[in-house]
Amino acid sequence: MRFWAAGFRAHQYVRQSLWVVPLLGGLLGVVLAGADLWLEGRISLPPEWSYSESTASSVLSAAAAAMVGLIGFVVTIGVLVVQMATGTLSPRFMRLWYRDRLQKFVLASFTATFTFAFALLRQVESDSVPDLGISLVGLAVGIDLILLLLYFDRFVHALRPVAVAAAMAQAGLAIEAEEDGLVADAGTGDHAGRRGAPGSRVPAPRSGAIQDIDIAGIVRFATARDQTVVIPHTIGDFVIAGSVLMEVHGAAPGETDLRRLARMVSLGRERTIDQDPAFALRILVDIAIRALSPAVNDPTTATQVLNHMGALLLGIGASDRAFRGTALDTDGRVRLVLRTRGWEEYLELGVTEIRQYGVVSPQICRRLRAMLEELRAGVLPARREAVQSQIEALDRATDAAFADPFQRALARMSDRQGLGAARLGEDSDARR
């Protein structure tokens, strides 16, 4: 608990680094080479698996050189991917792309093969050839080539805007489905009021965005001291060093306890998606409004993003697990109060900017209206009024954007495909 924030940041660094796993792969190759040399004299191989000194040196040298070339090729692809993604998607998506396990596994496999082949190359002599190791190097090179093809295929398909939108929507829904120890928000002000003014305020030790909170650790800490901890921020907020990070109601903690509490909140340079489904929504909006910019002018991509955004918003709005803001101890007493986003905040984040930048496109207006109508029908009854307000805002924006009555009527229709969807009860020309 004492070093929770440092441990979380270290975990994030390892997940997002592109060198830690490949380095471990290189070390594994050295270990496997040692194991192979130990087995060489203890295993009898068929005669066709025997190699001359010159053949062994050639094979191992070629394999080591090929792995260096493949690593450079993957790095080149990575640079191109970064350029493409930041130009057509969202720079915030790159933080998640760094976590891709296949990419790290491919690099680790290449470095392991390189170190394995190089370690064996040093042992090739006229009277001693590691026959088993050379055969294993050939097998490893074949596997590496297959992994390279899988890597290339993965990112050719996974970096399409619609694929990224689908992945972000799934990630946001997965976060909402997780049990994180919070229960229904009963109001931050009420809980604070029962305890009176805060006994102490915990200053932020450094500037940064709130990435994650050790909810269980704070509850244990507050329970042991009969306190209630209030965090007047939500996940993703940026706090400045020295500003109020937490408020402690109850017995005033000492300086040591204040530092321990501060270490239960991880602050980083930017937001992460670990406890923040709104960050997934933010990335979806970024992709959509970038597609709607005059320089790109691709409303169809924005329409495809709206498809997955609707799924994410519906999952949030139809769930009673959303908007939890208090954590209880085993006796049912409130020990942690955390600011949480309400349904209106999620809806505004997902709709406002797309409506603003896409109102001149009939395709966007029609798809946005269809999404809002689906949300109005699918969310919990108490949240339908907020959806209706967004529909009315869309009506006003559409009326202001289209002076021609025909164009205005066209833009105010509901269409799940934006433009061109068949209407119920009507035959298309193709059917006649």
C-alpha positions as CSV (number, residue, x, y, z in Angstrom):
1,M,0.0,0.0,0.0
2,R,2.8,2.4,0.8
3,F,4.3,2.3,-2.7
4,W,1.1,1.6,-4.6
5,A,1.4,4.7,-6.9
6,A,5.1,4.0,-7.7
7,G,4.2,0.3,-8.5
8,F,1.3,1.4,-10.7
9,R,3.5,3.8,-12.7
10,A,6.2,1.1,-13.0
11,H,3.5,-1.3,-14.3
12,Q,2.3,1.3,-16.8
13,Y,5.9,1.9,-18.0
14,V,6.5,-1.8,-18.6
15,R,3.2,-2.2,-20.4
16,Q,3.9,0.7,-22.7
17,S,7.7,0.3,-23.2
18,L,8.9,-1.3,-26.4
19,W,12.3,-2.5,-25.0
20,V,11.6,-4.3,-21.8
21,V,10.0,-7.5,-23.3
22,P,12.5,-7.7,-26.2
23,L,15.3,-7.4,-23.7
24,L,13.9,-10.3,-21.7
25,G,13.7,-12.2,-25.0
26,G,17.4,-11.5,-25.7
27,L,18.3,-12.8,-22.2
28,L,16.1,-15.9,-22.8
29,G,18.0,-16.6,-26.0
30,V,21.3,-16.6,-24.1
31,V,19.9,-19.0,-21.4
32,L,18.5,-21.3,-24.1
33,A,21.9,-21.3,-25.8
34,G,23.5,-22.5,-22.6
35,A,20.9,-25.2,-22.2
36,D,21.4,-26.3,-25.8
37,L,25.2,-26.6,-25.3
38,W,24.5,-28.7,-22.2
39,L,22.3,-31.0,-24.2
40,E,24.5,-31.4,-27.3
41,G,26.6,-34.2,-25.9
42,R,23.7,-35.9,-24.2
43,I,21.3,-36.3,-27.2
44,S,21.9,-38.5,-30.2
45,L,20.7,-36.9,-33.5
46,P,20.2,-38.6,-36.9
47,P,23.1,-38.3,-39.3
48,E,21.1,-35.9,-41.6
49,W,21.0,-33.4,-38.7
50,S,24.8,-33.1,-38.6
51,Y,26.5,-30.0,-40.0
52,S,30.1,-29.1,-41.0
53,E,31.9,-26.3,-39.4
54,S,31.5,-24.0,-42.5
55,T,27.8,-24.8,-42.8
56,A,27.2,-24.2,-39.2
57,S,28.9,-20.8,-39.2
58,S,27.1,-19.8,-42.4
59,V,23.7,-20.7,-41.0
60,L,24.2,-19.0,-37.6
61,S,25.7,-15.9,-39.2
62,A,22.8,-15.6,-41.7
63,A,20.2,-16.1,-38.9
64,A,21.8,-13.5,-36.7
65,A,22.0,-11.0,-39.5
66,A,18.5,-11.7,-40.6
67,M,17.1,-11.0,-37.1
68,V,18.9,-7.7,-37.0
69,G,17.3,-6.8,-40.3
70,L,13.8,-7.9,-39.2
71,I,14.1,-5.9,-36.0
72,G,14.9,-2.8,-38.1
73,F,12.0,-3.6,-40.4
74,V,9.6,-3.8,-37.4
75,V,10.9,-0.5,-36.0
76,T,10.4,1.1,-39.4
77,I,6.9,-0.1,-39.5
78,G,6.4,1.2,-36.0
79,V,7.6,4.7,-37.1
80,L,5.2,4.7,-40.1
81,V,2.4,3.6,-37.9
82,V,3.0,6.4,-35.4
83,Q,3.0,8.9,-38.3
84,M,-0.2,7.5,-39.8
85,A,-2.0,7.1,-36.5
86,T,-1.2,10.6,-35.2
87,G,-2.3,12.1,-38.6
88,T,-5.5,10.2,-39.2
89,L,-6.6,8.9,-35.8
90,S,-5.7,10.5,-32.4
91,P,-2.4,11.0,-30.7
92,R,-4.0,9.7,-27.5
93,F,-4.5,6.3,-29.2
94,M,-0.8,5.8,-29.5
95,R,-0.5,5.3,-25.7
96,L,-2.7,2.2,-26.1
97,W,-1.0,1.0,-29.3
98,Y,2.3,0.8,-27.3
99,R,0.7,-1.9,-25.2
100,D,0.1,-4.3,-28.0
101,R,1.3,-7.7,-26.9
102,L,1.9,-9.1,-30.4
103,Q,4.3,-6.4,-31.3
104,K,6.3,-7.0,-28.1
105,F,6.2,-10.7,-28.6
106,V,7.5,-10.4,-32.2
107,L,10.4,-8.2,-31.1
108,A,11.2,-10.5,-28.2
109,S,11.2,-13.5,-30.6
110,F,13.6,-11.8,-33.0
111,T,16.0,-10.8,-30.2
112,A,15.9,-14.2,-28.6
113,T,16.7,-15.8,-32.0
114,F,19.6,-13.4,-32.5
115,T,21.2,-13.9,-29.1
116,F,20.6,-17.7,-29.4
117,A,22.3,-17.9,-32.8
118,F,25.1,-15.5,-31.8
119,A,25.9,-17.4,-28.6
120,L,26.1,-20.7,-30.6
121,L,28.3,-19.1,-33.2
122,R,30.9,-18.5,-30.6
123,Q,31.0,-22.3,-29.9
124,V,31.5,-23.5,-33.5
125,E,34.8,-25.2,-33.8
126,S,36.3,-27.8,-36.2
127,D,35.8,-30.6,-33.8
128,S,32.6,-29.3,-32.1
129,V,29.5,-28.2,-33.9
130,P,26.2,-27.6,-32.0
131,D,24.0,-29.6,-34.4
132,L,20.9,-29.5,-32.3
133,G,21.2,-25.7,-31.8
134,I,21.6,-25.1,-35.6
135,S,18.4,-27.1,-36.3
136,L,16.6,-25.1,-33.6
137,V,17.8,-21.8,-35.1
138,G,16.4,-22.9,-38.5
139,L,13.0,-23.7,-36.8
140,A,13.1,-20.4,-34.9
141,V,13.7,-18.4,-38.1
142,G,10.7,-20.0,-39.7
143,I,8.5,-19.2,-36.7
144,D,9.8,-15.6,-36.8
145,L,8.8,-15.2,-40.4
146,I,5.3,-16.4,-39.6
147,L,5.1,-14.0,-36.7
148,L,6.3,-11.2,-38.9
149,L,3.4,-11.9,-41.3
150,L,0.9,-12.0,-38.5
151,Y,2.3,-8.7,-37.2
152,F,2.0,-7.0,-40.5
153,D,-1.5,-8.4,-41.1
154,R,-2.6,-7.3,-37.6
155,F,-1.6,-3.7,-38.0
156,V,-2.8,-3.3,-41.5
157,H,-6.3,-4.2,-40.3
158,A,-6.1,-2.9,-36.7
159,L,-5.2,0.7,-37.6
160,R,-8.2,1.4,-39.7
161,P,-10.4,4.0,-38.0
162,V,-13.4,1.7,-37.7
163,A,-11.2,-1.0,-36.2
164,V,-9.8,1.5,-33.6
165,A,-13.3,2.7,-32.9
166,A,-14.5,-0.8,-32.2
167,A,-11.5,-1.5,-30.0
168,M,-12.1,1.7,-28.0
169,A,-15.8,0.9,-27.5
170,Q,-15.0,-2.6,-26.3
171,A,-12.3,-1.3,-23.9
172,G,-14.8,1.3,-22.5
173,L,-17.5,-1.3,-22.0
174,A,-15.0,-3.6,-20.3
175,I,-14.1,-0.9,-17.8
176,E,-17.7,-0.3,-17.0
177,A,-18.3,-4.0,-16.4
178,E,-15.5,-4.3,-13.9
179,E,-16.3,-4.3,-10.2
180,D,-14.0,-1.7,-8.6
181,G,-15.3,-1.5,-5.1
182,L,-17.5,1.6,-5.6
183,V,-21.3,1.7,-5.0
184,A,-24.0,4.0,-6.1
185,D,-23.1,7.7,-5.6
186,A,-25.2,9.2,-2.9
187,G,-23.8,12.7,-3.2
188,T,-20.4,13.9,-2.3
189,G,-21.7,17.0,-0.4
190,D,-23.9,15.0,1.9
191,H,-21.1,12.7,3.0
192,A,-18.8,15.6,3.6
193,G,-21.4,17.5,5.5
194,R,-22.0,14.7,8.1
195,R,-18.3,14.9,8.9
196,G,-18.1,18.7,9.0
197,A,-15.1,20.5,7.6
198,P,-12.2,18.4,6.5
199,G,-9.7,17.7,9.2
200,S,-6.8,17.7,6.8
201,R,-6.1,18.2,3.1
202,V,-3.7,16.0,1.2
203,P,-1.6,18.1,-1.3
204,A,-0.7,16.7,-4.7
205,P,3.0,15.6,-4.6
206,R,3.4,16.4,-8.3
207,S,1.5,17.7,-11.2
208,G,-0.2,15.2,-13.4
209,A,-3.4,13.5,-14.6
210,I,-5.1,11.1,-12.2
211,Q,-4.6,7.8,-13.8
212,D,-5.7,5.3,-11.2
213,I,-6.8,5.2,-7.5
214,D,-6.1,2.5,-5.0
215,I,-9.7,2.3,-3.8
216,A,-9.3,-0.8,-1.6
217,G,-6.1,0.7,0.0
218,I,-7.8,4.0,0.8
219,V,-10.8,2.1,2.3
220,R,-8.5,0.1,4.5
221,F,-6.6,3.2,5.5
222,A,-9.7,5.2,6.4
223,T,-11.4,2.2,8.2
224,A,-8.4,1.7,10.5
225,R,-8.6,5.4,11.5
226,D,-12.3,5.9,11.4
227,Q,-12.0,8.5,8.7
228,T,-13.7,9.4,5.4
229,V,-11.6,10.4,2.5
230,V,-13.0,12.7,-0.2
231,I,-11.4,13.0,-3.5
232,P,-12.7,16.2,-5.2
233,H,-11.5,15.1,-8.6
234,T,-12.5,12.4,-11.1
235,I,-10.4,10.0,-13.0
236,G,-8.6,11.9,-15.7
237,D,-8.5,15.3,-14.0
238,F,-5.2,17.1,-14.2
239,V,-4.1,18.4,-10.8
240,I,-1.2,20.8,-10.0
241,A,1.5,20.1,-7.5
242,G,0.5,21.5,-4.1
243,S,-3.2,21.7,-4.9
244,V,-5.8,19.7,-2.9
245,L,-5.7,16.1,-3.9
246,M,-7.8,14.6,-1.1
247,E,-9.7,15.8,1.9
248,V,-9.7,13.7,5.1
249,H,-12.8,14.0,7.4
250,G,-12.4,12.8,11.0
251,A,-9.3,12.5,13.1
252,A,-6.5,14.6,11.6
253,P,-3.8,12.3,10.2
254,G,-0.1,13.0,10.7
255,E,2.3,14.0,8.0
256,T,3.3,10.3,7.4
257,D,-0.3,9.3,6.9
258,L,-0.8,12.2,4.5
259,R,2.1,11.1,2.4
260,R,0.8,7.5,2.4
261,L,-2.6,8.7,1.2
262,A,-1.0,10.7,-1.6
263,R,0.8,7.6,-2.8
264,M,-2.5,5.8,-3.3
265,V,-3.3,8.1,-6.2
266,S,-1.3,7.6,-9.4
267,L,-0.5,10.9,-11.2
268,G,1.0,10.7,-14.7
269,R,1.6,12.9,-17.7
270,E,-1.6,11.9,-19.4
271,R,-4.7,10.0,-18.9
272,T,-5.0,6.2,-19.1
273,I,-7.9,4.0,-19.9
274,D,-7.5,1.7,-16.8
275,Q,-10.3,3.3,-14.7
276,D,-11.5,5.9,-17.2
277,P,-14.1,4.9,-19.8
278,A,-14.5,8.5,-20.7
279,F,-11.0,8.4,-22.1
280,A,-12.1,5.7,-24.6
281,L,-15.0,8.0,-25.5
282,R,-12.6,10.9,-25.9
283,I,-10.5,9.0,-28.4
284,L,-13.7,8.1,-30.4
285,V,-14.7,11.8,-30.6
286,D,-11.2,12.8,-31.6
287,I,-11.2,10.3,-34.5
288,A,-14.7,11.5,-35.6
289,I,-14.0,15.3,-35.5
290,R,-10.7,14.8,-37.3
291,A,-12.5,13.0,-40.1
292,L,-15.0,16.0,-40.2
293,S,-12.2,18.6,-40.5
294,P,-12.2,20.5,-43.8
295,A,-8.7,19.1,-44.5
296,V,-10.0,15.5,-44.4
297,N,-13.7,15.9,-45.1
298,D,-14.6,12.2,-44.6
299,P,-18.1,12.1,-42.9
300,T,-18.4,8.4,-43.7
301,T,-15.6,7.6,-41.3
302,A,-17.3,9.7,-38.6
303,T,-20.5,7.8,-39.3
304,Q,-18.7,4.5,-38.7
305,V,-17.3,5.9,-35.4
306,L,-20.8,6.9,-34.3
307,N,-21.8,3.3,-34.7
308,H,-19.4,2.1,-32.0
309,M,-19.9,5.3,-29.9
310,G,-23.6,4.5,-29.8
311,A,-22.7,1.0,-28.5
312,L,-20.5,2.4,-25.8
313,L,-23.0,5.1,-24.7
314,L,-25.8,2.6,-24.6
315,G,-23.7,0.3,-22.5
316,I,-23.0,3.1,-20.0
317,G,-26.6,4.6,-20.0
318,A,-28.4,1.3,-19.7
319,S,-26.2,0.1,-16.8
320,D,-27.0,0.8,-13.1
321,R,-23.3,0.2,-12.3
322,A,-22.3,3.5,-13.8
323,F,-21.7,6.7,-11.8
324,R,-20.6,4.9,-8.7
325,G,-18.9,7.3,-6.3
326,T,-18.7,5.9,-2.8
327,A,-16.8,3.0,-1.2
328,L,-18.0,1.4,2.0
329,D,-16.2,-0.6,4.7
330,T,-17.4,-4.0,5.8
331,D,-19.9,-2.4,8.3
332,G,-21.5,-0.4,5.5
333,R,-20.0,3.0,6.5
334,V,-18.7,5.4,3.8
335,R,-15.0,5.5,3.7
336,L,-14.2,7.0,0.3
337,V,-16.1,9.6,-1.7
338,L,-15.0,10.1,-5.3
339,R,-16.3,12.5,-7.9
340,T,-17.8,10.6,-10.8
341,R,-19.2,11.6,-14.2
342,G,-22.9,11.6,-14.6
343,W,-24.8,10.4,-17.6
344,E,-25.1,14.0,-18.9
345,E,-21.3,14.3,-18.9
346,Y,-20.8,11.2,-20.9
347,L,-23.5,12.2,-23.4
348,E,-22.1,15.7,-23.8
349,L,-18.6,14.4,-24.3
350,G,-19.8,12.0,-27.0
351,V,-22.2,14.2,-28.9
352,T,-21.4,17.9,-28.5
353,E,-18.3,18.3,-30.7
354,I,-19.5,15.9,-33.3
355,R,-22.7,17.9,-33.6
356,Q,-20.7,21.1,-33.8
357,Y,-18.3,20.1,-36.5
358,G,-20.7,17.8,-38.4
359,V,-23.9,19.8,-38.5
360,V,-23.2,20.9,-42.1
361,S,-23.2,17.2,-43.2
362,P,-26.6,15.7,-43.7
363,Q,-25.0,12.2,-43.3
364,I,-23.8,13.1,-39.8
365,C,-27.0,14.8,-38.7
366,R,-29.1,11.8,-39.8
367,R,-26.7,9.2,-38.2
368,L,-26.4,11.3,-35.0
369,R,-30.2,11.5,-34.7
370,A,-30.6,7.7,-35.2
371,M,-28.0,7.1,-32.4
372,L,-29.8,9.5,-30.0
373,E,-33.1,7.9,-30.7
374,E,-31.7,4.5,-30.0
375,L,-30.2,5.8,-26.8
376,R,-33.5,7.4,-25.8
377,A,-35.2,4.0,-26.2
378,G,-32.4,2.0,-24.5
379,V,-31.1,3.9,-21.5
380,L,-32.6,3.9,-18.1
381,P,-35.8,6.0,-17.9
382,A,-34.3,8.6,-15.6
383,R,-31.6,9.3,-18.3
384,R,-34.0,9.8,-21.2
385,E,-34.5,13.5,-20.6
386,A,-30.9,14.2,-21.2
387,V,-31.0,12.4,-24.5
388,Q,-34.1,14.3,-25.5
389,S,-32.3,17.5,-24.8
390,Q,-29.5,16.5,-27.1
391,I,-32.1,15.7,-29.8
392,E,-33.6,19.2,-29.5
393,A,-30.1,20.7,-29.6
394,L,-29.5,18.8,-32.8
395,D,-32.8,20.1,-34.2
396,R,-31.8,23.7,-33.5
397,A,-28.3,23.2,-35.0
398,T,-29.8,21.6,-38.1
399,D,-32.3,24.3,-38.6
400,A,-29.6,26.9,-38.4
401,A,-27.2,25.1,-40.8
402,F,-29.7,24.4,-43.6
403,A,-31.7,27.4,-45.0
404,D,-33.2,25.4,-47.8
405,P,-36.4,23.6,-46.6
406,F,-35.7,20.5,-48.6
407,Q,-32.1,20.1,-47.3
408,R,-33.4,20.8,-43.8
409,A,-36.0,18.1,-44.0
410,L,-33.4,15.7,-45.4
411,A,-31.0,16.4,-42.6
412,R,-33.6,16.0,-39.9
413,M,-34.4,12.4,-40.9
414,S,-33.1,9.5,-38.9
415,D,-30.8,7.1,-40.7
416,R,-28.6,4.4,-39.2
417,Q,-26.3,4.5,-42.3
418,G,-26.2,8.3,-42.5
419,L,-27.5,8.4,-46.1
420,G,-29.0,5.6,-48.2
421,A,-30.6,3.2,-45.7
422,A,-33.8,1.6,-46.9
423,R,-36.9,2.8,-45.2
424,L,-39.4,0.5,-43.6
425,G,-42.4,-0.3,-45.9
426,E,-40.9,1.2,-49.0
427,D,-39.5,-0.6,-52.0
428,S,-36.2,0.6,-53.5
429,D,-35.8,1.0,-57.2
430,A,-33.6,-2.1,-57.3
431,R,-36.5,-4.2,-56.1
432,R,-38.9,-3.0,-58.8
